[in-house]
Amino acid sequence: MVVCGDDGLAHRLATELRGVYREQVVLVVPPSRRTPPQPMAGRARAASAALFGRMVTAVNRGTGDSDDTLVPDERVMEAAEPTEAVLADAGVDRAAALALVYDDDETNIRAALTARRLNPRLRLVLRLYNRRLGQHIEELLDQAAELAAGTTAGHRDGHGGHGGHGADIATTVLSDADTTAPALVATALVGTSKVVDAEGLLLRAVERRPPRPGEVADPGLCTLALLSATSNDPAGAEGSEDSGDGPRLLPDAEAVAAATGRGAVVLEQVSYSGPPLPARRAGVMPFASLFSARLRWSLAGLVAAVVALAVALIVVTDDHPLHAIYITLLDLFAINDPAVDAPLGQQVLQLLSGLVGLLLLPVLLAAVLEALGTFRTASALRKPPRGLSGHVVLPGLGKIGTRVLTRLRELHIPVVCVEADPEARGMAVARRLRVPVVVGDVTQEGVLESAKIHRADALLALTSVDTTNLEAVLYARSVRPDLRAVLRLYDDDFAKAVYRTLRTAHPAALTRSRSVSHLAAPAFAGAMMGRQILGAIPVERRVLLFAAVVVDGHPQLEGRTVAEAFRPGAWRVLALDTAARGDTAGAEPPGSGLVWDLPDTYVLRAGDRVVLAATRRGLAELLGRRTRSPR
């Protein structure tokens, strides 16, 4: 495996491939930057990051997987750019997979085109922020591989494939922002499900607290994990890799029944979301957004007054309703003849109609001015409304923050962003979504107050600087001790230490610290093993993966029933893709999509494609390649 990158994701991915999948890894990093760039100042912080790879061994021992040790034959190369000579020196022509995880999309695309030419059968995993461009690049590189190396299907089988499905020479484009955004959003919102959304597949997992004595917990569709025994202890290391009784992933029925006093993560709803709805036309805004609430109430009051005058005129003159409304409107706009010879009641109504017409003029003028002002400020940043409450404060509109902002707005959750750089990546997205933005440094006094932090429900600190995120959370805690807070930190070890301290200091509040590289690396590593990773769901400080796997070539699945294929703590079959086979053995009509209520007696056949949940080590065992012959 060859990994090329210039930040923490590359190092975390290399560690994942070595420690979990036991692969030989060649790591290509820029010169004098073998350790990830340090966003937080301090020698102690830099030293801990330098030893990050070595600490993973101790971390893995704490999870109960002490039999997995790091592969000793690791190679680290230094190169400014992944040129053709550098890729050739890294052994791309002999490698099974290449991961290009540079922060720059253009660098990854250029290196991918070169690597595909050097080795047409190479499995490629690219990190691209631009999702639309990533789809086109994925199709282009797959087509190039088919044209260059597509001689026969058996040629793929000789390269470690399974049944000639072509998955081992496929190109996978992932984004660390897209992979981690659902987890960050779900962590910040209590009651919101953990969501994995990929290619129209919607998976939702719900975290449930331990049932009270005498109650029976609802298992949902299936139980994905049992939370750690320390999850209710304010000073406990909830879900930490080195806690004695951490979370238990994919437990069997006996373990679920025996787990008393422990919360669970269950699969509550599974559905097919279908294609996304077409985006609303740019520049077209709803009618209600043109006018303020006060002006709308004023217009409603005038309309009610006109209706009341028309009804009164009908009662006084016994006139036809349509004619009475017409006369009232003429009096309202002062274009009717004076009712000199009319009865007294009609004269009074005419005077009242004229008075209402005088009140209508300033209201119409205010409506015109508000509409013009709305159109003028449509392209400008909005300020938080005065009465805003129950919203999410989101400091940081970089790559991760922009994806999280889009996700929150898709869930119709009010958001107020805080960004110090007016030219940040997410400013255009916030302007398009008409999200209020406070321009300023979140660590400066008064900035969080401008974002209405005292009336917010949650704080998501997602800037690229650890100290900024930590300072924002600590200041928000001083304003609102019970505020739900999620902060993005550089590595998982530091995130765990911050989390435990904040939880001990504020036991009544929900605090979560997340490492983006820790959440994204399992999905990238799984894709390098040659299968499609649908997404990842964090369970405390561990990760549960969802993957689509072809049964052919896997003795742990092929010819076994769903119950026999289930291995507690490793993997579990969730659904059958009937469209991939064309028939469902009577379960569903051909081509109907995914079948989730598979009976335990269903036998998995060679042509089946299943969706399964797996731990990192379980997926590594399931997708393990054939033993290499020594060179």
BELWO-V999256 format. One record per residue. N is the residue number from 1. PHI is phi as a letter, one per 20 degrees, with the letter a starting at -180 (none if undefined). PSI is psi in radians with two decimals (NA if undefined). Layout:
BEGIN
N:PHI:PSI
N:PHI:PSI
END
This chain:
BEGIN
1:none:2.36
2:d:2.24
3:c:2.16
4:c:2.20
5:a:3.04
6:c:0.30
7:b:-2.93
8:f:-0.46
9:f:-0.66
10:f:-0.76
11:f:-0.71
12:f:-0.66
13:f:-0.74
14:f:-0.72
15:f:-0.69
16:f:-0.77
17:f:-0.65
18:f:-0.89
19:f:-0.58
20:e:-0.85
21:e:-0.08
22:l:0.76
23:d:2.65
24:f:2.21
25:c:2.36
26:d:2.05
27:d:2.15
28:d:2.05
29:c:2.80
30:f:2.77
31:f:2.47
32:l:0.44
33:c:0.90
34:f:-0.43
35:e:2.66
36:f:2.65
37:f:2.47
38:e:1.86
39:f:-0.22
40:d:2.25
41:f:2.78
42:p:2.34
43:f:-0.66
44:f:-0.70
45:f:-0.73
46:f:-0.68
47:f:-0.67
48:f:-0.63
49:f:-0.59
50:f:-0.57
51:e:0.29
52:f:-0.77
53:f:-0.64
54:f:-0.52
55:f:-0.39
56:f:-0.54
57:f:-0.83
58:f:-0.64
59:f:-0.78
60:f:-0.60
61:f:-0.57
62:f:-0.28
63:e:-0.01
64:n:0.17
65:d:0.92
66:f:-0.17
67:f:-0.21
68:e:1.99
69:d:2.83
70:f:2.50
71:f:2.23
72:f:-0.54
73:e:1.39
74:d:2.55
75:c:2.27
76:d:2.21
77:d:2.61
78:d:2.20
79:b:2.44
80:f:-0.71
81:b:2.67
82:e:1.25
83:f:3.09
84:f:-0.69
85:f:-0.69
86:f:-0.77
87:f:-0.67
88:f:-0.70
89:f:-0.54
90:f:-0.13
91:n:0.58
92:f:-0.57
93:f:-0.34
94:d:-0.07
95:f:2.75
96:e:-0.57
97:b:2.66
98:c:2.25
99:d:2.18
100:d:1.79
101:c:0.61
102:f:2.71
103:f:-0.29
104:e:2.18
105:f:-0.69
106:f:-0.69
107:f:-0.74
108:f:-0.71
109:f:-0.77
110:f:-0.77
111:f:-0.60
112:f:-0.72
113:f:-0.70
114:f:-0.75
115:f:-0.64
116:f:-0.59
117:f:-0.63
118:f:-0.63
119:b:1.69
120:f:-0.42
121:e:0.18
122:f:2.38
123:e:2.16
124:d:2.38
125:c:2.06
126:d:2.51
127:d:1.92
128:c:2.36
129:e:-0.65
130:f:1.87
131:f:-0.69
132:f:-0.75
133:f:-0.63
134:f:-0.66
135:f:-0.76
136:f:-0.72
137:f:-0.66
138:f:-0.78
139:f:-0.69
140:f:-0.81
141:f:-0.63
142:f:-0.71
143:f:-0.70
144:f:-0.66
145:f:-0.70
146:f:-0.71
147:f:-0.61
148:e:-0.63
149:c:0.06
150:e:1.28
151:e:-1.03
152:b:2.85
153:f:-0.52
154:f:-0.40
155:f:-0.60
156:f:-0.65
157:f:-0.57
158:f:-0.18
159:d:0.38
160:n:0.21
161:e:3.11
162:c:1.80
163:m:0.21
164:m:0.55
165:e:-0.14
166:n:0.12
167:f:-0.45
168:f:-0.23
169:d:0.38
170:e:2.85
171:d:2.26
172:d:2.18
173:d:2.10
174:c:2.82
175:c:2.23
176:f:-0.52
177:f:-0.80
178:f:-0.58
179:f:-0.63
180:e:-0.31
181:g:-0.83
182:g:-0.65
183:f:-0.71
184:f:-0.72
185:f:-0.79
186:f:-0.57
187:f:-0.61
188:f:-0.38
189:d:1.89
190:f:2.28
191:n:-0.20
192:e:2.36
193:f:2.67
194:f:2.23
195:c:2.39
196:c:2.08
197:c:1.98
198:b:2.18
199:l:0.75
200:n:-0.07
201:e:2.15
202:d:2.01
203:d:2.31
204:c:2.30
205:c:2.43
206:c:2.34
207:e:2.14
208:d:2.40
209:f:2.83
210:f:2.45
211:f:2.65
212:f:2.85
213:g:2.29
214:n:-0.23
215:e:2.66
216:d:2.13
217:f:2.46
218:f:2.05
219:f:-0.15
220:m:-2.65
221:f:-0.71
222:a:2.76
223:e:2.08
224:e:-0.60
225:a:2.68
226:d:2.25
227:f:2.85
228:f:2.72
229:f:-0.35
230:e:0.21
231:f:-0.34
232:d:0.12
233:e:2.04
234:g:-0.50
235:e:0.08
236:f:2.79
237:e:1.29
238:g:2.05
239:m:0.16
240:f:2.69
241:f:-0.42
242:d:0.26
243:f:2.58
244:f:-0.69
245:c:1.32
246:e:-2.96
247:f:2.55
248:d:1.96
249:e:2.45
250:l:1.06
251:f:2.78
252:e:3.12
253:f:-0.66
254:f:-0.71
255:f:-0.66
256:f:-0.72
257:f:-0.57
258:e:-0.23
259:e:1.83
260:d:2.38
261:m:0.22
262:d:2.38
263:f:3.01
264:b:2.72
265:d:2.02
266:d:2.67
267:e:1.86
268:e:-0.62
269:b:2.32
270:c:2.19
271:b:2.96
272:d:2.06
273:f:-0.35
274:m:-3.06
275:f:2.62
276:f:2.63
277:f:2.60
278:f:2.49
279:f:2.62
280:f:2.53
281:f:2.40
282:f:2.43
283:n:-0.16
284:d:2.08
285:c:2.70
286:f:2.66
287:f:-0.67
288:f:-0.48
289:f:-0.19
290:f:-0.48
291:c:2.61
292:f:2.88
293:f:-0.65
294:f:-0.71
295:f:-0.65
296:f:-0.67
297:f:-0.63
298:f:-0.76
299:f:-0.70
300:f:-0.66
301:f:-0.67
302:f:-0.71
303:f:-0.72
304:f:-0.65
305:f:-0.71
306:f:-0.75
307:f:-0.71
308:f:-0.68
309:f:-0.68
310:f:-0.71
311:f:-0.73
312:f:-0.67
313:f:-0.65
314:f:-0.71
315:f:-0.70
316:f:-0.79
317:e:-0.17
318:l:0.68
319:e:2.92
320:f:2.48
321:g:-0.78
322:f:-0.71
323:f:-0.63
324:f:-0.72
325:f:-0.68
326:f:-0.78
327:f:-0.70
328:f:-0.72
329:f:-0.66
330:f:-0.74
331:f:-0.62
332:f:-0.72
333:e:0.15
334:l:0.68
335:d:0.20
336:d:2.71
337:f:2.56
338:f:2.39
339:e:1.18
340:f:-0.77
341:e:0.10
342:e:2.89
343:f:2.82
344:f:-0.71
345:f:-0.69
346:f:-0.62
347:f:-0.72
348:f:-0.74
349:f:-0.61
350:f:-0.69
351:f:-0.72
352:f:-0.67
353:f:-0.69
354:f:-0.67
355:f:-0.74
356:f:-0.63
357:f:-0.65
358:f:-0.66
359:f:-0.45
360:f:-0.54
361:f:-0.90
362:f:-0.54
363:f:-0.74
364:f:-0.70
365:f:-0.73
366:f:-0.64
367:f:-0.72
368:f:-0.78
369:f:-0.70
370:f:-0.70
371:f:-0.76
372:f:-0.73
373:f:-0.62
374:f:-0.75
375:f:-0.60
376:f:-0.60
377:e:0.13
378:f:-0.57
379:e:0.04
380:d:2.87
381:f:2.42
382:e:2.69
383:d:2.68
384:f:2.32
385:f:2.76
386:f:-0.80
387:e:0.34
388:f:2.39
389:b:2.85
390:m:0.45
391:d:3.12
392:d:2.22
393:e:2.18
394:c:1.60
395:f:2.26
396:o:1.95
397:d:0.84
398:e:-2.62
399:f:-0.87
400:f:-0.79
401:f:-0.63
402:f:-0.76
403:f:-0.69
404:f:-0.68
405:f:-0.80
406:f:-0.69
407:f:-0.74
408:f:-0.69
409:f:-0.54
410:f:-0.51
411:e:0.10
412:l:0.73
413:d:2.21
414:f:2.43
415:c:2.50
416:c:2.10
417:e:2.66
418:c:2.15
419:b:2.31
420:e:-0.46
421:e:1.99
422:f:-0.31
423:d:0.40
424:f:2.81
425:f:-0.66
426:e:0.01
427:f:-0.74
428:f:-0.65
429:f:-0.75
430:f:-0.66
431:f:-0.70
432:f:-0.68
433:e:-0.05
434:l:0.85
435:e:2.33
436:f:2.42
437:c:2.30
438:d:2.01
439:e:2.02
440:r:2.91
441:f:2.19
442:f:-0.35
443:e:-0.18
444:e:2.59
445:f:2.34
446:n:-0.24
447:f:-0.84
448:f:-0.57
449:f:-0.64
450:f:-0.49
451:e:0.16
452:l:0.84
453:f:-0.47
454:f:-0.27
455:d:0.20
456:e:2.79
457:e:-0.52
458:b:2.76
459:c:2.21
460:d:1.71
461:e:1.82
462:c:0.49
463:f:2.99
464:e:0.04
465:d:2.15
466:f:-0.80
467:f:-0.63
468:f:-0.80
469:f:-0.76
470:f:-0.73
471:f:-0.67
472:f:-0.73
473:f:-0.74
474:f:-0.70
475:f:-0.71
476:f:-0.61
477:f:-0.64
478:f:-0.51
479:e:-0.80
480:c:1.67
481:f:-0.43
482:e:0.24
483:f:2.39
484:f:2.25
485:c:2.39
486:c:2.22
487:c:2.48
488:e:2.14
489:c:2.89
490:f:-0.98
491:c:2.85
492:f:-0.54
493:f:-0.79
494:f:-0.64
495:f:-0.68
496:f:-0.72
497:f:-0.74
498:f:-0.72
499:f:-0.80
500:f:-0.69
501:f:-0.79
502:f:-0.63
503:f:-0.63
504:f:-0.70
505:f:-0.56
506:c:1.32
507:f:-0.37
508:e:-0.14
509:d:2.70
510:e:2.14
511:c:2.35
512:c:2.40
513:c:2.33
514:c:2.44
515:d:2.14
516:f:-0.76
517:f:-0.60
518:f:-0.65
519:f:-0.55
520:e:-0.52
521:g:-0.72
522:g:-0.66
523:f:-0.71
524:f:-0.73
525:f:-0.71
526:f:-0.66
527:f:-0.57
528:f:-0.39
529:f:-0.07
530:o:0.31
531:c:2.75
532:e:2.08
533:e:2.07
534:f:-0.50
535:r:-3.13
536:c:2.50
537:c:2.13
538:f:2.34
539:d:1.71
540:l:-2.03
541:d:0.30
542:d:3.06
543:c:2.37
544:d:2.19
545:e:2.57
546:d:2.19
547:c:2.66
548:d:2.09
549:c:2.38
550:e:2.26
551:f:-0.58
552:g:2.22
553:n:-0.05
554:d:1.80
555:f:-0.39
556:f:-0.28
557:d:-0.80
558:f:2.29
559:m:0.02
560:d:2.71
561:f:2.93
562:f:-0.68
563:f:-0.70
564:f:-0.51
565:f:-0.26
566:f:2.14
567:d:1.93
568:g:2.38
569:m:0.00
570:c:-1.11
571:b:2.83
572:b:2.24
573:f:2.22
574:d:-0.68
575:b:2.83
576:d:2.24
577:e:1.75
578:f:-0.42
579:f:-0.47
580:f:-0.46
581:e:-0.64
582:n:-0.19
583:b:2.78
584:c:0.30
585:l:0.67
586:n:-0.03
587:f:-0.78
588:b:2.83
589:f:2.66
590:g:2.46
591:m:0.30
592:e:-0.16
593:o:-2.23
594:d:2.37
595:d:2.04
596:e:-0.43
597:e:0.99
598:f:2.34
599:f:2.66
600:f:-0.33
601:e:-0.03
602:f:2.28
603:e:2.18
604:f:2.21
605:d:2.99
606:f:-0.61
607:e:0.02
608:f:2.58
609:c:2.09
610:d:2.68
611:d:2.18
612:c:2.71
613:d:2.39
614:b:2.63
615:f:2.93
616:f:-0.77
617:f:-0.57
618:f:-0.73
619:f:-0.63
620:f:-0.71
621:f:-0.71
622:f:-0.67
623:e:0.28
624:f:2.36
625:e:2.95
626:f:2.66
627:f:2.33
628:f:2.57
629:e:2.39
630:f:2.46
631:e:NA
END
